[in-house]
Amino acid sequence: GGGVYGESWRQSVSGQKHARAIEDIVSAVDWLADNNFSNRQQIAAYGEGFAGSLLMEAAIHAPQNFNALALKNIEANYLSMLESENPYWMKEFNLKSDVASTEWFLAVSPYHRLSMKNYPAVLILDDSNEPEVSNYKTLAKWQNLQLSQRPVLLLNKEMAAEITEEKNFNLITQEAVKQFLSNELRATDTEPEQTAAQ
């Protein structure tokens, strides 16, 4: 969805064509697995900001495609973007303050689309100075709907201050992501093969 390949590339997934970005992520993982570059039990992903929100959407759509996700500074409740009437998001998604926009945004909002599934392991990172209440709500809902034994965790500055003397939260999160993904990928190597019914 970025403008790296030009404005037409960015526009191809803007507004109500948003689902194409999710399809691209899922298709990329499928391609890696189908062409034996990796397998789905060894695929982990990291995303910040809206890229992290898109990864959350992809994991909801195709949870079997990921082993673990690290998501930093995400917004899982898209309705908050609509409620804030942030000009950037209103333009990006071609939103209006009307019923149709609200219904469409509700239908794509990751927070509202969470349902009972076997999700990958998840680490949500929040580097804001005031812990985001929305992240706690996302954490609680995701944990309650997680059918697998995989963890759904949250790390913010307040929590980090309780467990380490390191003050640089960027260093803390880098180490946390490294350890989290390493642990989850290693754990998968030792797990028995899951049955298709799961």
C-alpha positions in Angstrom: 0.0 0.0 0.0 3.0 2.4 0.2 4.0 4.6 -2.7 7.3 2.9 -3.3 6.2 1.7 -6.8 4.3 5.0 -7.6 1.0 6.5 -6.9 -1.0 4.1 -9.0 0.4 1.2 -6.9 -0.7 3.0 -3.7 -4.1 3.8 -5.1 -4.7 0.1 -6.1 -5.2 -0.8 -2.5 -6.7 2.4 -1.1 -10.3 3.0 0.0 -12.6 0.1 -0.5 -9.9 -1.8 -2.5 -8.2 -2.3 0.9 -8.8 -6.1 0.8 -6.2 -6.4 -1.9 -3.5 -5.5 0.5 -4.6 -8.4 2.7 -4.8 -10.7 -0.3 -1.3 -9.7 -1.3 0.1 -10.6 2.2 -1.7 -14.0 2.3 -0.6 -14.7 -1.3 3.0 -13.9 -0.6 3.1 -16.4 2.3 1.3 -19.0 0.1 3.9 -18.5 -2.6 6.8 -18.9 -0.1 5.4 -22.1 1.2 4.2 -23.5 -2.1 7.6 -22.9 -3.7 9.5 -24.5 -0.7 11.2 -21.3 0.4 9.7 -21.9 3.8 6.8 -23.6 5.4 3.9 -22.0 7.3 5.2 -23.3 10.6 8.4 -21.3 10.2 6.9 -18.0 8.9 6.9 -15.0 11.3 6.1 -11.4 10.4 6.8 -8.0 12.0 4.9 -4.8 11.2 4.7 -1.3 12.6 1.8 1.1 12.5 -0.7 0.4 9.8 1.5 -2.3 8.3 1.1 -4.1 11.6 -2.7 -3.6 11.5 -2.7 -5.2 8.0 -0.7 -8.2 9.3 -3.3 -8.6 12.0 -6.0 -8.6 9.3 -4.0 -11.2 7.3 -3.7 -13.4 10.4 -7.4 -13.2 11.1 -8.1 -14.1 7.4 -5.5 -16.9 7.2 -4.1 -17.8 10.7 -2.6 -21.0 9.4 -0.2 -19.0 7.3 1.8 -17.7 10.2 3.7 -19.1 13.2 4.2 -15.8 15.0 3.5 -12.1 14.7 5.1 -9.1 16.3 3.0 -6.0 15.9 4.1 -2.5 17.0 2.0 0.6 17.5 -1.1 -0.9 15.7 -4.6 0.3 15.7 -6.9 -2.8 15.7 -10.1 -0.9 16.1 -10.5 1.0 12.8 -13.7 2.7 14.0 -11.5 4.9 16.2 -10.0 6.3 13.0 -13.5 7.1 11.8 -14.5 8.6 15.1 -11.5 10.8 15.3 -12.2 12.1 11.8 -8.5 12.2 11.1 -8.1 13.8 7.7 -5.4 11.4 6.6 -7.5 8.3 7.2 -10.7 9.9 5.9 -8.9 10.6 2.6 -6.9 7.3 2.6 -10.1 5.2 2.9 -12.5 7.6 1.1 -14.5 7.8 4.3 -17.4 10.0 5.1 -19.2 10.4 8.4 -22.1 8.3 7.3 -23.7 4.9 7.9 -22.2 3.3 4.8 -18.6 4.2 5.8 -19.2 3.1 9.4 -20.6 -0.3 8.2 -17.7 -0.9 5.8 -15.0 0.1 8.3 -16.6 -2.1 10.9 -16.5 -5.0 8.4 -12.7 -4.7 7.9 -11.7 -3.6 11.4 -9.4 -6.3 12.9 -10.7 -5.9 16.4 -14.3 -6.4 15.3 -13.3 -9.4 13.0 -11.6 -11.4 15.7 -13.4 -14.7 16.2 -12.5 -18.1 17.8 -9.6 -19.6 15.8 -6.2 -21.2 16.2 -4.2 -18.0 15.8 -0.4 -17.7 15.6 1.6 -16.5 18.6 1.3 -12.7 18.9 3.4 -10.0 20.6 1.8 -6.5 20.6 4.3 -3.7 21.3 3.2 -0.2 22.4 5.9 2.5 22.7 3.5 5.4 23.6 4.2 7.2 26.8 0.7 6.6 28.0 -0.4 2.9 27.6 -3.0 2.7 24.9 -6.3 1.4 26.3 -7.2 0.0 22.9 -4.2 -2.3 23.0 -5.4 -3.8 26.4 -8.8 -4.3 24.9 -7.3 -6.0 21.8 -5.1 -8.1 24.0 -8.0 -9.3 26.1 -10.3 -10.1 23.2 -7.5 -11.9 21.3 -6.5 -14.0 24.3 -10.2 -14.9 25.0 -10.7 -16.0 21.4 -7.4 -17.9 21.0 -8.1 -21.6 20.6 -4.5 -22.7 20.2 -2.0 -22.8 23.1 0.0 -20.0 21.4 0.5 -16.9 23.6 -1.0 -13.4 22.8 1.2 -10.9 24.7 1.5 -7.2 25.2 4.6 -5.2 26.0 4.5 -1.4 26.7 6.8 1.1 28.4 5.0 0.7 31.7 5.5 -3.1 31.7 9.1 -2.8 30.5 10.0 -0.5 33.5 8.8 -3.2 35.8 11.0 -6.0 34.3 14.2 -4.3 33.3 16.4 -1.4 34.2 17.1 -0.6 30.5 15.6 2.7 29.7 15.8 2.6 25.9 12.5 1.1 24.9 13.7 0.6 21.3 16.4 -1.7 22.5 14.0 -3.5 24.8 11.5 -4.1 22.0 14.3 -5.3 19.6 15.4 -7.9 22.1 11.8 -8.8 23.0 10.9 -9.4 19.3 14.1 -11.4 18.8 13.5 -13.6 21.8 9.7 -14.0 21.2 10.1 -15.0 17.5 13.0 -17.3 18.3 11.1 -19.0 21.1 8.0 -19.5 19.0 9.9 -20.8 16.0 11.9 -23.2 18.2 8.8 -24.4 20.0 7.2 -25.3 16.7 10.1 -27.5 15.8 9.5 -29.6 18.9 5.6 -29.8 18.6 3.9 -32.8 17.2 2.3 -32.3 13.8 -1.2 -30.6 14.2 -4.1 -32.4 12.7 -6.2 -30.8 10.0 -9.2 -30.8 12.3 -7.5 -28.4 14.6 
